[in-house]
Amino acid sequence: MNIYFKHTNTSSCKLMYITFIISVLMTLESCTDFLTLDPPPSKIGIDDVFESNVTATSAILGIYSYLLDGRTFASGDATSMSSLAGLSGDELTNYARYDKYSLELESNTIRPDNLHILSLWSSMYKVIYSSNLYKERLEASVKIDNDVKSQLLGEVLFIRAFCNFYLVNLFGDVPLVLTSDYSSNARASRTDSDRVYDQIMSDLIAARELLSDDYVARSAERIRPNRSAATALLARVYLFRNDWANAEAMATEVIDKTDFYELVDDLDAVFLKNSREAIWQLMPSTVDGTGATEEGEIFWPNNALNYNILRESSVDMFSPNDLRLTYWVTNLVLDPDTLYFPAKYKQWDSSAPLTEYSMVLRLAELYLIRAEARAKQDELVGENSASEDLNRIRKRAGLQDSDAVDANGILEAIARERRAELFTEWGHRWFDLKRTGHVVDALSGLKPGISTNDALYPIPESEFSKNSNLGLQNDGY
């Protein structure tokens, strides 16, 4: 992986050296075998990264760049979180039918040797390992300015929490890796999911204190997390933990930052780079200002025929006058069939000027988090209520206010709105079914034989042969 960062006071040789160190930071003995890696071959050189603000910052940008590399959980491609969780739920179906690993996810008949599952697992742990190594070297450095060190430490804690959030939701009890000590990691046992969540919350709370309110560098683009990004992810974590009061408070803190964020009324513009709705985005690699997101490329109809398309149920959930159906769904007629595709990202041509970044956190989710949290606290209608937040999202979609007035009705309306608003984004639908206990009743019509065991993915089979401390496989596998 070659990543170059331009700086006016840095020689080309120094840039090449930084590039090498970033590669070391992200390199393991085997990309499919995180927890049993050999000692990093260039640990001595890694310390040199933390000799200046510039090189330390360049290194963390390398971690972000890796997140968008092909076949990582965050890449947006056909093996990413959004695609695979969309198959596990009821959003996507694999049109090509030749990728057996995707078909296993779609039918919820996943085998422990599924390579897509292994890719999710290993890419997340690769980022966690790199984050731990970065954190240790950063904290030990005396050459980094304090304000820069605080920002970078907040970013790396955020990244670690972000990865652990997806690990614990996909696999349940997982190894909680908090060090770069390869020998310790190789023997790591699975940690109770409650303890993993405690660490996620601890990292995000610390990140909130360390990160700046403003976005930093690159003309304030929204590609490096700020305090609002940590707060937004913490709001989601509190929601998943049924901590309604804190979920509401964290969501409100971000929503109230109107100098930074607002719902973008033009649905065609929501996913543009540096959108006012964006809280955190990932920037695709670009050499000369051209490029496209993986989401834009794989869901362009001619490309998507090789991968995944929308299930009809994902289209039927929209009422005919829902603007999201108009702007965020497209189709292709292959007589006698009409096929549907997500169209949130409009740019598919990687040779065109780069206009979109991959959206990770956005304001609409915060309104829906707060709506659900308020409903759970019986703040149902009127000012500062669940209904007010719900209807703000519906209004943007061109819909009338919801007529739900009681708690159950409002919660059902919020669940429908989350499905319609956040479809094919980061597994929201799959995670919602899991956390609310609706996997079986929502999916049994599509997937006969599905059981509650299918709510968790299997730990990759190869991990058990390398580490006897992992214990038992998840139930059902």
C-alpha positions in Angstrom: 0.0 0.0 0.0 1.6 3.3 -1.1 0.3 6.5 0.4 1.8 9.8 -0.3 1.1 13.0 1.6 2.3 16.4 0.3 3.9 18.9 2.6 5.7 22.0 1.5 8.6 21.6 4.0 9.2 17.8 3.5 11.6 16.3 1.0 10.5 13.6 -1.4 12.9 11.2 0.3 11.2 11.9 3.6 7.8 11.3 2.0 9.0 8.0 0.7 10.2 7.1 4.2 6.8 8.0 5.8 5.1 5.9 3.1 7.2 2.9 4.1 6.5 3.4 7.8 2.8 3.7 7.2 3.0 0.4 5.3 4.8 -1.2 8.2 2.2 0.2 10.6 -0.5 -1.6 8.6 1.4 -4.8 7.7 0.9 -8.1 9.5 2.5 -11.4 9.0 -0.7 -12.6 7.4 -3.7 -10.4 6.4 -6.0 -13.3 7.4 -4.3 -14.2 10.7 -4.3 -11.1 12.9 -4.1 -12.6 16.3 -1.1 -14.8 15.6 1.2 -12.4 13.8 5.0 -12.4 14.1 6.9 -9.5 15.6 6.6 -6.5 13.3 9.9 -6.4 11.3 10.5 -2.7 11.5 9.6 -1.6 15.0 12.7 0.5 15.3 11.7 2.6 12.3 8.2 3.1 13.6 9.5 5.3 16.5 10.9 7.7 14.0 7.4 8.6 12.8 6.7 10.3 16.1 9.6 12.7 15.8 7.4 15.5 14.4 3.8 16.7 14.1 4.0 16.2 10.3 5.1 12.6 10.3 2.8 11.6 13.2 -0.2 13.1 11.4 0.8 11.5 8.1 0.8 8.1 9.8 -2.7 8.4 11.1 -3.9 9.4 7.6 -2.4 6.1 6.5 -4.8 4.3 8.9 -7.8 6.1 7.3 -6.5 5.2 3.9 -6.3 1.6 4.8 -10.0 1.6 5.9 -10.9 2.2 2.2 -8.5 -0.3 0.8 -10.3 -3.2 -1.1 -11.7 -6.1 1.0 -11.8 -4.2 4.3 -14.9 -3.9 6.4 -15.0 -0.1 5.7 -14.2 -0.1 2.0 -17.7 0.1 0.7 -17.1 -2.6 -1.8 -19.0 -5.9 -2.3 -17.2 -7.5 0.7 -17.6 -4.5 3.1 -19.8 -4.1 6.1 -22.6 -2.4 4.1 -22.8 -5.1 1.5 -22.4 -8.2 3.7 -24.8 -7.0 6.4 -27.3 -6.0 3.7 -27.2 -9.6 2.5 -27.6 -10.9 6.0 -30.7 -8.8 6.5 -33.4 -8.1 3.9 -31.9 -5.3 1.9 -29.7 -7.0 -0.8 -29.7 -10.1 -2.9 -26.7 -11.4 -4.8 -27.6 -11.2 -8.4 -24.6 -12.9 -9.9 -25.1 -16.0 -7.8 -21.5 -17.2 -8.3 -19.9 -15.9 -5.1 -20.6 -18.8 -2.7 -19.5 -16.7 0.3 -22.0 -13.9 -0.4 -24.7 -16.6 -1.0 -24.0 -18.0 2.5 -24.6 -14.6 4.0 -27.8 -14.1 2.0 -29.2 -17.4 3.1 -27.8 -17.2 6.6 -26.1 -20.5 6.2 -22.6 -19.2 6.9 -19.8 -21.7 7.3 -16.9 -20.8 9.7 -14.5 -21.0 6.7 -16.3 -18.2 4.9 -13.7 -15.9 3.4 -15.8 -12.7 3.6 -16.3 -13.3 7.3 -12.6 -13.8 7.7 -11.9 -10.5 5.8 -14.3 -8.6 8.2 -12.6 -10.1 11.2 -9.0 -9.7 10.1 -9.3 -6.2 8.6 -10.9 -4.8 11.9 -8.2 -6.4 14.0 -5.5 -5.1 11.7 -6.8 -1.5 12.3 -7.0 -2.2 16.0 -3.5 -3.5 16.2 -2.2 -0.5 14.2 -4.2 1.9 16.4 -2.7 0.3 19.6 0.8 0.6 18.1 0.2 4.2 17.1 -1.3 5.1 20.5 1.7 3.6 22.4 4.3 5.4 20.3 2.4 8.7 20.4 2.0 8.6 24.2 5.7 7.9 24.5 6.8 10.7 22.2 8.1 14.0 23.6 8.5 15.6 20.2 4.8 16.1 19.4 3.1 19.4 20.4 0.6 18.9 23.1 -2.4 20.1 21.1 -1.5 17.9 18.2 -0.9 14.9 20.5 -4.3 15.4 22.1 -6.0 15.5 18.7 -4.2 12.4 17.4 -4.8 10.4 20.6 -8.5 11.3 20.4 -8.6 10.1 16.8 -6.9 6.8 17.4 -9.1 6.0 20.4 -12.1 6.8 18.2 -10.8 4.5 15.5 -10.3 1.6 18.0 -13.8 2.1 19.4 -15.3 2.2 16.0 -13.7 -1.2 15.1 -14.6 -2.8 18.4 -18.3 -1.6 17.9 -18.6 -3.6 14.7 -16.7 -6.6 16.1 -18.9 -7.0 19.1 -22.1 -6.6 17.1 -21.1 -9.1 14.5 -19.4 -11.7 16.6 -20.5 -11.2 20.2 -17.7 -12.0 22.7 -14.4 -11.2 21.0 -10.8 -10.8 22.0 -10.4 -7.3 23.4 -7.0 -6.3 22.1 -5.6 -3.2 23.8 -1.8 -3.6 23.1 0.6 -4.0 20.3 2.3 -6.9 22.1 2.1 -9.6 19.5 2.7 -12.5 22.0 -0.2 -11.3 24.2 -2.5 -10.9 21.2 -1.6 -14.4 20.0 -3.0 -15.9 23.2 -6.0 -13.5 23.6 -9.2 -15.1 24.8 -12.7 -13.9 24.0 -13.9 -11.1 26.3 -17.5 -10.8 27.4 -19.4 -8.4 25.2 -20.4 -6.2 28.1 -16.7 -5.7 28.9 -16.0 -4.9 25.2 -18.8 -2.3 25.3 -17.3 -0.8 28.5 -14.1 -0.3 26.6 -15.8 1.2 23.6 -17.6 3.7 25.8 -14.4 4.5 27.7 -12.5 5.1 24.5 -15.2 7.4 23.1 -15.6 9.4 26.3 -11.8 10.0 26.4 -11.9 10.8 22.7 -14.6 13.4 23.3 -12.3 15.2 25.7 -9.3 15.1 23.4 -10.8 15.9 20.0 -11.3 19.4 18.7 -14.8 20.8 18.0 -13.5 21.9 14.6 -12.4 19.6 11.7 -8.6 19.7 11.2 -6.4 19.9 8.1 -7.3 19.7 4.4 -9.3 22.9 4.5 -11.5 21.5 7.3 -12.8 18.5 5.3 -14.8 16.1 7.4 -12.5 13.2 6.9 -10.8 13.2 10.3 -13.0 12.7 13.4 -13.8 15.7 15.6 -15.6 15.8 19.0 -18.9 15.5 17.2 -17.9 12.3 15.5 -17.0 10.7 18.9 -20.3 12.0 20.4 -22.3 10.7 17.5 -20.8 7.2 17.8 -21.3 7.3 21.6 -25.0 8.2 21.1 -25.3 5.1 18.9 -23.6 3.0 21.5 -25.8 4.2 24.3 -28.8 3.4 22.1 -27.6 -0.1 21.6 -27.1 -0.4 25.4 -30.6 0.8 26.1 -29.3 3.9 27.9 -32.0 6.2 26.6 -31.1 9.3 28.6 -27.5 9.3 27.5 -28.4 8.4 23.9 -30.7 11.4 23.8 -28.2 13.7 25.4 -25.4 12.8 23.1 -27.6 13.0 20.0 -28.8 16.4 21.1 -25.3 17.7 21.6 -24.5 17.0 17.9 -27.9 18.1 16.5 -27.5 21.5 18.3 -24.3 22.3 16.6 -26.1 24.1 13.8 -23.0 26.0 12.8 -21.6 22.7 11.6 -24.5 20.4 10.7 -28.0 20.4 9.2 -30.2 18.0 7.3 -29.6 18.6 3.6 -32.9 19.1 1.9 -31.6 18.2 -1.6 -31.4 14.4 -1.4 -29.0 14.4 -4.4 -26.5 16.3 -2.3 -26.5 14.4 1.0 -23.5 12.2 0.1 -21.4 14.8 -1.5 -17.9 15.4 0.0 -18.1 17.7 3.0 -21.9 17.7 3.0 -23.4 19.7 5.8 -25.1 16.5 6.9 -21.8 14.6 7.2 -20.3 14.1 10.6 -17.5 11.8 9.4 -16.6 10.6 5.9 -13.8 8.6 4.4 -12.1 10.0 1.4 -11.4 7.7 -1.5 -7.8 7.6 -2.8 -7.1 10.1 -5.5 -4.0 11.1 -7.4 -5.1 14.0 -9.5 -8.5 14.9 -8.0 -10.4 12.1 -9.8 -12.1 9.1 -8.2 -15.3 7.6 -7.0 -16.5 5.8 -3.9 -16.7 2.0 -3.9 -20.4 2.3 -3.1 -20.8 4.4 -6.3 -19.0 1.9 -8.4 -20.4 -1.4 -7.2 -24.1 -0.2 -7.2 -23.9 1.4 -10.7 -26.3 -0.9 -12.5 -24.0 -2.4 -15.0 -21.4 -3.2 -12.2 -24.0 -4.3 -9.7 -25.1 -7.1 -12.0 -21.8 -8.7 -10.9 -22.6 -8.2 -7.3 -25.7 -7.2 -5.3 -29.0 -5.6 -6.1 -31.9 -4.4 -3.9 -34.5 -6.9 -2.8 -38.0 -6.0 -3.9 -39.0 -5.6 -0.2 -36.4 -2.8 0.1 -38.2 -1.0 -2.7 -41.7 -1.8 -1.6 -41.1 -0.3 1.9 -41.3 3.2 0.3 -44.6 4.9 -0.4 -44.9 6.2 -4.0 -44.4 9.8 -2.9 -41.3 9.2 -0.8 -38.6 11.3 -2.3 -36.0 8.8 -1.2 -37.5 6.3 -3.7 -37.0 8.9 -6.4 -33.5 10.0 -5.5 -31.9 7.1 -3.7 -33.1 4.1 -5.8 -32.6 3.5 -9.5 -33.5 0.6 -11.7 -32.6 -1.3 -14.8 -35.1 -3.1 -17.0 -33.9 -6.5 -18.2 -37.1 -7.8 -19.8 -39.2 -9.2 -18.2 -37.6 -8.1 -15.0 -36.9 -4.7 -13.4 -33.9 -4.7 -11.1 -33.4 -2.1 -8.4 -30.2 -0.6 -7.1 -29.1 1.8 -4.3 -28.4 5.2 -5.8 -27.3 7.3 -2.8 -23.9 7.7 -4.4 -24.2 9.2 -7.9 -20.7 9.0 -9.1 -19.4 5.7 -10.5 -16.7 6.8 -12.9 -13.4 6.8 -11.1 -11.8 8.9 -13.9 -14.2 11.8 -13.3 -13.5 14.5 -10.7 -14.0 13.2 -7.2 -17.3 14.7 -5.8 -18.4 12.2 -3.1 -16.8 10.7 0.0 -17.9 7.6 1.7 -20.4 8.6 4.5 -19.8 6.9 7.8 -21.7 9.1 10.3 -24.4 11.6 9.4 -27.0 13.8 11.1 -30.1 12.0 10.0 -29.1 9.0 12.2 -28.8 11.3 15.2 -32.3 12.5 14.8 -33.5 8.9 14.6 -31.4 7.9 17.6 -32.9 10.8 19.6 -36.4 9.9 18.4 -36.1 6.3 19.7 -34.5 7.4 22.9 -37.2 9.9 23.6 -40.0 7.4 22.8 -38.5 5.0 25.2 -38.7 7.7 27.9 -42.3 8.5 27.0 -41.4 11.8 25.4 -43.9 11.0 22.6 -45.5 14.0 21.1 -45.3 17.8 21.2 -42.2 20.0 21.6 -38.8 18.1 22.1 -40.5 14.8 21.5 -39.9 11.6 19.6 -42.6 12.6 17.0 -40.9 15.9 16.4 -37.6 14.2 15.5 -39.3 11.5 13.5 -41.3 14.0 11.5 -38.2 16.1 10.7 -36.8 13.1 8.8 -40.2 12.4 7.1 -40.6 16.0 6.1 -37.2 15.9 4.3 -38.5 12.8 2.4 -41.6 14.7 1.3 -43.9 12.8 3.6 -46.7 13.9 5.9 -46.3 13.7 9.7 -46.7 10.3 11.2 -50.1 9.7 12.7 -48.7 7.5 15.5 -49.4 8.8 19.0 -48.8 6.0 21.4 -45.4 4.5 22.4 -45.7 1.3 20.4 -47.0 3.1 17.3 -44.2 5.7 17.4 -41.5 3.1 17.9 -42.8 1.1 15.0 -42.8 4.3 12.9 -39.2 5.1 13.9 -38.1 1.5 13.0 -39.7 1.9 9.6 -38.0 5.3 9.1 -34.6 3.9 10.1 -35.0 1.2 7.5 -36.0 3.7 4.8 -33.5 6.4 5.7 -30.4 4.3 6.4 -30.8 1.4 3.9 -27.5 -0.1 2.7 -25.5 2.1 5.0 -23.1 0.3 7.4 -25.5 -2.6 8.3 -28.0 -0.4 10.2 -31.0 -2.6 9.2 -29.3 -5.9 10.2 -28.1 -4.4 13.5 -31.6 -3.0 14.2 -33.2 -6.4 13.7 -30.6 -8.0 16.0 -30.7 -5.4 18.8 -34.5 -5.4 18.9 -34.8 -9.2 18.7 -36.6 -9.3 15.4 -34.2 -11.3 13.2 -36.4 -14.4 13.1 -39.8 -12.9 12.7 -38.7 -10.3 10.1 -36.7 -12.7 8.0 -38.3 -16.1 8.3 -40.5 -15.4 5.3 -37.4 -14.8 3.1 -35.1 -17.3 4.8 -36.8 -20.5 6.0 -34.9 -22.1 8.8 -33.3 -18.9 10.1 -32.8 -19.0 13.9 -31.7 -16.7 16.7 -28.2 -18.2 16.4 -27.9 -16.5 13.0 -27.8 -13.1 14.7 -24.1 -13.6 15.2 -21.5 -14.6 12.6 -19.1 -17.5 13.3 -15.6 -16.8 14.5 -13.4 -17.6 11.6 -12.4 -21.2 11.7 -8.7 -20.6 11.1 -8.5 -18.6 14.3 -9.3 -21.6 16.5 -6.4 -23.6 15.0 -4.0 -20.8 15.8 -5.3 -19.9 19.3 -6.7 -22.4 21.7 -7.7 -19.7 24.2 -10.6 -18.6 21.9 -12.8 -21.3 23.5 -16.0 -22.3 21.9 -17.4 -21.4 18.5 -20.6 -19.3 18.5 -23.8 -21.4 18.9 -25.1 -22.9 15.7 -21.8 -23.2 13.9 
